[in-house]
């Protein structure tokens, strides 16, 4: 499975009475540096496009198909996403 990973800060969103509503992670604009290019090169669907200008659009479309949006709420994590909160920055790994 092709893997996309990045680090991001977990943000807490508050209600109007200053109680925490939810926590989320903002998904950055995914570029080649976020992708494990070896796994993408070995994949049947993405392998021939890894060195092309079409690769960025294919990755964006794949993220949309798997349910990854602009933000990932920590109480609604899609099945193909893992979030490691052990450090200062959370490490987010997405399997496409």
C-alpha positions as CSV (number, residue, x, y, z in Angstrom):
1,X,0.0,0.0,0.0
2,X,1.3,3.5,-0.8
3,X,1.9,5.5,2.3
4,X,1.6,9.3,2.9
5,X,2.9,10.7,6.1
6,X,3.4,14.1,7.7
7,X,3.7,15.7,11.1
8,X,1.2,18.3,12.4
9,X,0.1,20.0,15.6
10,X,-3.1,18.8,17.2
11,X,-5.5,21.7,17.6
12,X,-8.4,21.9,20.1
13,X,-11.6,23.5,19.1
14,X,-13.7,25.0,22.0
15,X,-17.4,25.6,22.4
16,X,-18.7,29.1,23.3
17,X,-18.5,28.2,27.1
18,X,-14.8,27.3,26.8
19,X,-15.3,23.5,27.0
20,X,-13.4,21.4,24.5
21,X,-15.6,20.4,21.5
22,X,-13.1,18.3,19.5
23,X,-9.5,18.0,18.5
24,X,-8.3,17.9,14.9
25,X,-5.2,17.8,12.7
26,X,-4.9,20.0,9.6
27,X,-3.9,18.1,6.5
28,X,-1.2,20.1,4.6
29,X,-1.0,20.3,0.8
30,X,0.3,16.9,0.0
31,X,3.5,16.9,-2.1
32,X,6.1,14.4,-3.1
33,X,8.1,14.9,0.1
34,X,5.1,13.5,2.1
35,X,4.8,10.4,0.0
36,X,6.9,7.2,0.4
37,X,7.9,7.2,-3.2
38,X,9.2,3.6,-3.2
39,X,5.8,2.2,-2.3
40,X,4.2,4.5,-4.9
41,X,6.7,3.3,-7.6
42,X,5.9,-0.3,-6.8
43,X,2.1,0.1,-6.9
44,X,0.3,-1.0,-10.0
45,X,-1.9,2.0,-10.3
46,X,0.6,4.8,-9.4
47,X,3.9,3.3,-10.5
48,X,3.9,4.7,-14.0
49,X,2.9,8.2,-12.9
50,X,5.4,8.8,-10.0
51,X,7.7,10.9,-12.1
52,X,5.0,12.7,-14.0
53,X,3.2,16.0,-13.4
54,X,0.0,14.0,-13.1
55,X,1.1,12.5,-9.8
56,X,0.0,15.3,-7.6
57,X,-3.5,15.2,-8.9
58,X,-3.7,11.5,-8.6
59,X,-2.7,11.7,-4.9
60,X,-5.3,14.4,-4.2
61,X,-8.0,12.3,-5.9
62,X,-6.9,9.2,-3.9
63,X,-7.1,11.1,-0.6
64,X,-10.6,12.3,-1.5
65,X,-11.7,8.8,-2.4
66,X,-10.4,7.5,1.0
67,X,-12.3,10.1,3.0
68,X,-9.4,12.3,4.0
69,X,-10.5,16.0,4.0
70,X,-8.9,19.3,4.9
71,X,-9.0,18.4,8.6
72,X,-9.0,15.0,10.3
73,X,-11.1,15.0,13.5
74,X,-9.5,12.7,16.1
75,X,-12.9,11.2,17.1
76,X,-13.7,10.5,13.4
77,X,-10.5,9.0,12.0
78,X,-11.0,7.2,8.7
79,X,-10.0,3.5,8.6
80,X,-6.9,4.0,6.5
81,X,-5.4,6.7,8.8
82,X,-3.3,6.3,11.9
83,X,-2.3,9.2,14.2
84,X,0.5,8.8,16.7
85,X,0.0,11.5,19.4
86,X,3.1,10.5,21.5
87,X,5.3,13.5,20.6
88,X,4.8,17.3,20.5
89,X,3.7,16.9,16.9
90,X,1.3,14.2,15.9
91,X,2.6,11.8,13.2
92,X,-0.2,11.1,10.7
93,X,0.1,8.1,8.3
94,X,-2.4,7.6,5.5
95,X,-2.5,4.4,3.4
96,X,-3.9,5.0,0.0
